[in-house]
Amino acid sequence: MTEHPATEKKEKSRFGLILHLHPRKVRESTLRFTLTFGLGGMAALLLVIQVVTGLLLKFHYEPSPENAYNSILNMQESLLFGKMLRNIHHWSAIAFVWIAFLHMLRVVFTGAYRPPRDVTWVTGLVLLILVVLSNFTGYLLPWDQLSYWAVTVGTSLLSYVPLAGEPIRKALLGGAEVGQPALTNFFNLHTGVIPLMIIALMAWHFWRIRRSGGVIVAQEDKESPMVSTRPHLVNREFVVAITLLAVIFMISSLLDAPLRERANPAFSPNPAKAPWYFMGLQELLIHFHPLFAVFIIPVTVLAAAIGMPYVKSNDNNQGVWFLSRKGISSAKLTAVAGIIMTMIFIALSELLPDPEALLPKVPAVITTGLVPFLPAVVTMWLFLRFLRRHYSLNRPEIIQSVVVMMVVSYAVLTVTGIFFRGEGMNLVWPWNI
């Protein structure tokens, strides 16, 4: 005997957020691992790992320039399993960024960002930003040379944001430079403010997914049979959770979290690099005017991501990867083209004469801003136009191609900044750094 729909709906609205992580039944088609790869559940588990290990580390950490570094050393050398605990916290934090990012890509490539899931998509973007900020604020806490100068470089990027950038940087650091106020602010943000924001927003995010009907289902699978959440879904989630924990523990056993010599504000390493997730922006600074590299380009990308759900489309085929074979072919070609075009752009930027030196009377925002920016935009537009005509792509598939282009371009910039920039941020082979 089935429960009356009205009664079931009333029960869901009353207890859905508080008592239920899952509905009692789910469609069998949503249990395919390749549909979601368990990325949302893995992100939630990584948050739990971060909170638990972070609380344990907090008992032994002293947030002051005089004692922070020594407390990390003491934790690793004197505390039972202290090094392992820090390793788990470090590597799960990095995994948290990657899993959250891959989850966002999964949403894009299965069309799960369109209404009525638009609010869920926007909250997911905010969550991704918070996860990155959580990593960034925790980056400073070891107070070694790597973290001190990475945060110094990372926060200096804010100075290029018009009007509000410098006040935000000074408020974040508690002054003009990285010191005791900055460490206190970063510690409080990392251990209190940001985790609470992530937990609250993630709970609402999951509730919105439940309200939208759970994992998005393809049109042909909407009539697939319903099966009980236990054991069908719960058992699968358990296996994914155990596998993730095993991987995190294995990595933490083999690789130690980095810890360089104690931070020395008087000695800057050459080169001083931002954290890996901001290296793409630092690389952009080499090729573009700061206004474009740190403000116009990132804000344009973020605005486009927020506006994605509201691009009108007649294609309602959601819940499948890439929508069609032509979409897959387009994405592959876009990935290859994005890598090649970004590498060519970097090479031309290095080989061509400095436009500021050639045109000293022209404002730098034009010579190093508009001059490289407009050709890059036009090249991308022409390429996407070619894709649309060659593959007869619909709007969601064009969006997917744009996302692929942005991701691979930023990846190339990041890899270049990390592995191919030596002293003075000059291009060198990795083995010469």
C-alpha positions in Angstrom: 0.0 0.0 0.0 1.5 3.4 -1.1 1.4 6.5 1.1 -1.0 9.3 -0.1 1.0 11.8 -2.1 -0.3 14.8 -0.1 0.8 13.1 3.2 4.2 12.3 1.8 4.7 15.8 0.5 3.7 17.3 3.9 6.2 14.9 5.7 9.0 15.9 3.4 8.4 19.6 3.9 8.4 19.2 7.7 11.3 16.9 8.2 13.3 16.9 4.9 16.1 19.2 6.1 16.3 18.2 9.7 15.9 14.5 9.7 16.6 13.1 6.2 19.8 13.1 4.3 18.1 11.1 1.5 14.6 10.4 0.4 13.2 6.9 1.2 13.3 5.9 -2.5 15.4 7.0 -5.5 15.2 6.2 -9.1 17.4 3.2 -10.1 18.9 5.1 -13.0 20.5 7.6 -10.6 22.5 4.9 -8.9 25.0 4.7 -11.9 28.4 5.7 -10.5 29.3 7.3 -13.8 26.4 9.8 -13.5 27.8 11.7 -10.5 31.0 9.8 -9.5 29.9 10.4 -5.9 31.5 13.8 -6.0 28.9 15.6 -3.9 29.1 13.0 -1.2 32.9 13.0 -1.3 32.9 16.8 -0.8 30.6 16.4 2.2 32.9 13.7 3.7 36.0 15.8 3.1 34.3 18.7 5.0 33.8 16.3 7.9 37.5 15.3 7.8 38.6 18.9 7.7 36.5 19.8 10.7 37.5 16.9 12.8 41.3 17.1 12.0 41.2 20.9 12.2 39.7 20.8 15.7 42.3 18.3 16.9 45.1 20.4 15.4 43.6 23.5 17.0 44.4 22.2 20.5 48.1 22.3 19.8 48.5 25.3 17.5 49.5 28.8 18.8 48.5 31.6 16.3 51.4 33.9 16.8 54.5 34.6 14.7 56.7 33.7 17.6 55.1 30.3 18.4 53.2 29.2 15.3 56.1 27.5 13.5 57.4 25.8 16.8 53.9 24.5 17.5 53.8 22.8 14.1 57.2 21.3 14.7 56.2 20.1 18.2 53.0 18.7 16.8 54.8 16.7 14.2 57.7 15.5 16.4 56.2 15.1 19.9 52.5 14.5 19.5 51.4 10.9 18.9 50.4 10.6 15.2 50.7 14.4 15.0 52.5 14.4 11.6 49.9 11.9 10.3 47.1 14.2 11.5 48.6 17.2 9.8 49.1 15.3 6.6 45.5 14.2 6.6 44.3 17.7 7.1 46.6 19.1 4.4 45.9 16.5 1.7 42.2 16.4 2.4 42.1 20.2 2.1 43.6 20.0 -1.4 41.3 17.1 -2.3 38.4 19.3 -1.1 39.2 21.9 -3.7 39.6 19.4 -6.5 36.5 17.4 -5.7 34.4 20.6 -5.3 35.7 21.8 -8.7 35.1 18.5 -10.4 31.6 18.4 -8.9 30.9 21.8 -10.5 32.1 20.5 -13.9 29.9 17.5 -13.6 26.9 19.8 -13.1 27.9 21.7 -16.2 28.4 18.7 -18.4 25.1 17.1 -17.3 23.1 20.3 -17.7 22.1 20.3 -14.0 22.6 24.0 -13.7 19.4 25.1 -15.5 16.1 26.1 -13.9 14.7 25.0 -11.5 18.3 24.2 -10.3 19.7 27.6 -10.9 19.8 28.6 -7.3 21.5 25.4 -6.4 24.1 26.2 -9.1 24.8 29.6 -7.7 25.1 28.4 -4.2 27.5 25.7 -5.5 29.7 28.5 -7.0 29.7 30.3 -3.7 30.7 27.1 -1.9 33.6 26.6 -4.3 34.8 30.1 -3.6 34.5 29.5 0.2 36.5 26.2 -0.1 39.3 28.0 -1.9 39.3 30.8 0.7 39.4 28.2 3.4 42.5 26.7 1.8 44.0 30.1 1.4 43.4 31.2 5.0 44.9 28.0 6.3 47.9 28.3 4.0 49.5 31.0 6.3 49.1 29.1 9.6 52.4 27.0 9.4 54.3 30.4 9.3 57.1 29.0 7.1 58.8 30.7 4.1 56.5 28.9 1.6 53.3 30.0 3.3 54.4 33.5 4.3 55.4 34.6 0.9 52.7 32.7 -0.9 50.1 34.6 1.1 52.1 37.9 0.6 51.9 37.4 -3.1 48.3 36.1 -3.0 47.0 39.1 -1.0 49.0 41.5 -3.2 46.7 40.5 -6.1 43.9 42.4 -4.3 45.8 45.6 -4.6 45.0 45.6 -8.4 41.2 45.5 -7.8 39.9 49.0 -8.4 38.6 51.1 -5.4 37.9 48.3 -3.0 41.0 46.1 -3.5 43.5 47.9 -1.2 41.0 48.5 1.7 40.0 44.8 1.6 43.7 43.7 1.6 44.5 45.9 4.6 41.4 44.7 6.4 42.3 41.1 5.7 45.9 41.6 6.8 45.1 44.0 9.7 47.7 46.4 8.3 50.0 46.9 5.3 52.0 43.7 5.7 51.7 40.1 6.8 52.2 40.0 10.5 50.5 39.2 13.8 47.2 40.8 12.9 47.2 38.9 9.6 47.9 35.6 11.3 45.1 36.2 13.8 42.6 37.2 11.1 43.5 34.2 9.0 43.3 31.8 12.0 39.9 33.1 13.0 38.6 33.0 9.4 40.0 29.5 8.8 38.9 27.9 12.1 35.6 29.7 12.7 34.0 32.0 10.1 34.5 30.1 6.9 33.8 26.6 8.2 30.5 27.8 9.6 29.6 29.5 6.4 30.5 26.3 4.4 28.4 24.0 6.7 25.4 26.3 6.7 25.5 26.8 2.9 26.2 23.2 2.2 23.2 22.1 4.3 21.0 24.5 2.3 22.6 23.4 -1.0 21.7 19.7 -0.2 18.2 20.8 0.7 17.8 22.6 -2.6 18.9 19.5 -4.4 16.3 17.4 -2.5 13.7 20.0 -3.3 14.5 19.9 -7.0 14.0 16.1 -7.0 17.5 14.8 -6.2 20.1 13.9 -8.8 19.0 15.1 -12.2 17.5 12.3 -14.4 17.7 12.0 -18.1 14.5 12.2 -20.1 14.6 8.5 -21.0 15.2 7.5 -17.4 12.4 9.4 -15.8 10.2 6.3 -15.8 12.9 4.0 -14.4 11.7 2.1 -11.3 12.0 3.5 -7.8 14.2 1.5 -5.3 14.8 1.8 -1.6 17.6 4.2 -0.5 18.7 1.5 1.9 20.6 -0.6 0.8 20.9 0.5 -2.8 22.2 4.0 -2.4 23.6 3.9 1.1 25.8 0.9 0.3 27.2 2.6 -2.7 27.9 5.7 -0.7 29.6 3.7 1.9 31.9 2.1 -0.6 32.8 5.5 -2.1 33.5 6.9 1.4 35.7 4.0 2.4 37.6 4.3 -0.9 38.2 8.0 -0.4 39.3 7.5 3.2 41.8 4.8 2.0 43.2 7.1 -0.7 43.6 10.0 1.8 45.2 7.8 4.4 47.6 6.3 1.8 48.7 9.6 0.4 49.1 11.0 4.0 51.3 8.0 4.9 53.6 8.4 1.9 53.8 12.2 1.5 54.3 14.7 4.3 52.6 18.1 4.2 55.2 20.7 3.2 57.0 22.7 5.9 60.0 24.9 4.9 62.2 26.9 7.1 60.7 29.5 9.5 59.2 32.6 7.8 61.6 35.4 7.4 59.9 38.7 6.3 63.4 40.2 5.5 64.2 37.5 2.9 62.0 37.0 -0.1 62.6 33.8 -2.2 63.1 34.3 -5.9 60.6 33.7 -7.3 57.9 34.2 -4.8 54.8 32.4 -5.9 51.1 32.5 -4.9 49.3 29.3 -3.8 48.8 26.8 -6.7 45.1 27.7 -7.1 46.0 31.4 -7.7 49.0 30.7 -9.9 46.9 31.1 -13.0 46.1 34.7 -11.9 49.8 35.4 -11.2 50.7 34.0 -14.6 48.1 36.3 -16.2 49.7 39.3 -14.5 52.8 38.6 -16.6 50.8 38.9 -19.8 48.1 41.4 -19.0 47.6 44.7 -17.3 46.7 44.1 -13.6 43.3 45.6 -14.1 42.5 42.9 -16.7 44.4 40.0 -15.0 42.9 40.4 -11.5 39.6 42.2 -12.1 38.1 42.3 -15.6 38.9 38.7 -16.6 37.9 37.0 -13.3 34.8 39.1 -12.9 33.7 38.4 -16.5 34.2 34.7 -16.0 32.3 34.7 -12.7 29.4 36.8 -14.1 29.2 34.4 -17.1 29.1 31.4 -14.7 26.2 33.0 -12.7 24.3 33.8 -15.9 24.7 30.4 -17.4 21.4 29.0 -16.1 19.4 31.9 -17.7 20.6 31.3 -21.3 17.5 30.3 -23.1 17.5 26.9 -24.8 14.9 24.7 -26.4 16.9 21.6 -25.5 15.5 19.9 -22.4 17.8 16.9 -22.5 19.5 17.0 -19.1 21.0 14.4 -16.9 23.3 13.0 -19.6 27.0 13.8 -20.2 27.6 16.3 -23.1 24.1 15.8 -24.5 25.3 14.2 -27.7 28.3 12.7 -29.6 28.9 16.0 -31.4 29.1 17.7 -28.0 31.8 15.2 -27.0 33.7 15.8 -30.2 33.4 19.5 -29.8 34.7 19.3 -26.2 37.7 17.2 -27.3 38.6 19.6 -30.1 38.1 22.6 -27.8 40.4 21.1 -25.1 43.2 20.6 -27.6 42.7 24.0 -29.2 42.6 25.7 -25.8 45.9 24.1 -24.8 47.6 25.0 -28.1 46.3 28.6 -28.2 47.2 29.3 -24.6 50.8 28.0 -25.2 51.0 30.1 -28.3 49.8 33.2 -26.4 52.4 32.7 -23.7 55.1 32.2 -26.3 54.1 35.3 -28.2 53.9 37.4 -25.0 57.5 36.3 -24.2 59.0 36.8 -27.7 57.3 40.0 -28.9 58.7 43.4 -27.8 57.3 45.0 -24.7 54.4 47.2 -25.9 55.0 49.6 -23.0 58.5 50.2 -24.3 57.4 50.6 -27.9 54.5 53.0 -27.0 55.6 54.8 -23.8 53.1 57.6 -24.3 50.1 55.3 -24.6 48.5 54.3 -21.3 49.6 50.9 -20.0 45.9 49.8 -19.6 45.7 49.9 -23.4 49.1 48.6 -24.5 49.2 45.7 -22.0 45.4 45.5 -21.4 43.2 46.0 -24.4 45.8 45.1 -27.0 46.3 41.5 -25.8 42.8 41.1 -24.5 40.8 41.9 -27.7 42.7 39.5 -30.0 42.3 36.7 -27.4 38.6 37.4 -27.2 38.2 37.6 -31.0 40.2 34.4 -31.5 38.0 32.5 -29.0 34.8 33.9 -30.6 35.9 32.9 -34.1 36.8 29.4 -32.8 33.4 29.0 -31.1 31.6 30.2 -34.2 33.5 27.6 -36.2 32.5 24.9 -33.7 28.8 25.9 -33.8 28.7 25.7 -37.6 30.8 22.6 -37.9 29.1 20.5 -35.3 25.6 22.3 -35.3 25.8 22.8 -31.6 22.9 24.0 -29.5 23.4 26.6 -26.8 24.1 24.2 -23.9 26.8 22.5 -25.9 28.3 25.9 -26.8 28.4 26.7 -23.0 30.1 23.4 -22.4 32.7 24.2 -25.0 33.3 27.6 -23.4 33.8 26.0 -20.0 36.2 23.5 -21.5 38.2 26.4 -23.1 38.3 28.3 -19.8 39.4 25.3 -17.7 42.2 24.1 -20.0 43.5 27.6 -20.5 43.6 28.3 -16.8 45.2 24.8 -16.3 48.0 25.7 -18.8 48.6 29.0 -17.1 48.8 27.3 -13.7 51.2 24.6 -14.9 53.3 27.3 -16.6 53.4 29.4 -13.4 54.3 26.5 -11.1 56.7 24.5 -13.2 58.1 26.8 -15.9 58.8 30.0 -14.0 62.2 30.5 -12.4 64.1 33.4 -11.0 62.5 36.7 -11.9 59.5 34.7 -13.1 61.4 34.0 -16.3 60.5 31.0 -18.4 62.8 28.1 -17.7 62.7 24.3 -18.0 61.4 22.6 -14.7 64.7 20.9 -14.1 66.5 24.3 -14.1 64.4 25.8 -11.4 
